[in-house]
Amino acid sequence: MTTNYLRVTEGLDILTGVLAPYVAAELRARYADEWWDQGVRRVLYDDQKRGLPPGGEDDALIPALDASRCLILIDVQWNELFRRKLGREHRTWVNELIATRNKWAHKGPLDMADDDAWRALDTMTRLVEQMDAQATERLRALARVVRYGAEGPPTAAHGPEQGLRPQGASKEAREIPKEISALPTKSAKIRALDAKGWSRSDIARALEIRYQHVYNVLATPLKRGS
């Protein structure tokens, strides 16, 4: 039998998969090759960085950022870095999830209450909604199971009267102009849509790719002659 504790555990794994590359990309944009030393090891307390590698390639460093570390790094560096990209509500969700993760790490003999598990998964959903559409739907599915006992219909079909915190209007993918659809690469399409003023979330949804893919393309300067 799958318990609420295991569902929240799965949710934290999904959350980590979104936040770790996002936090790493933001820190690298700020500190360049010093992102690990200056953005991570300098910031965390000794007990928080226990077991972290002293350095290495990004492919080895990013998986070392678990949900707890990612949330703490966002919170601690909010004013100097993350508030530029995220709204105030995101920091509220980050702090709520720090408390949730601490409770999860000190689980007692009883399972997590339905309301607590649903709240945790719903808050995770809200935090990653603008970052990764696929992860958002996976988290919503877990929240629906806790709330209704089954995955049920897509979240967009649920209104506030059915117990979900309002998520805002359903977001349909925008239609990509034909001249952009004809471009040869995803990166070219991403840059072209960005030039037309599309949001990164809309680009990710229309191209059916991860938000982080869009972010990475737009954060990387074009090479001369490209």
Secondary structure, DSSP 8 states (H G I E B T S, - for coil): ---HHHHHHHHHHHHHHHHHHHHHHHHHHHHGGGHHIIIIITTS-TTTSTT--SS--HHHHGGG--HHHHHHHHHHTTTTTGGGTS-HHHHHHHHHHHHHHHHHHT--SS---HHHHHHHHHHHHHHHTTT-HHHHHHHHHHHHHHHHSS--S-GGG--GGGT-----S--------HHHHTSSSHHHHHHHHHHTT--HHHHHHHHT--HHHHHHHHHS---TT-
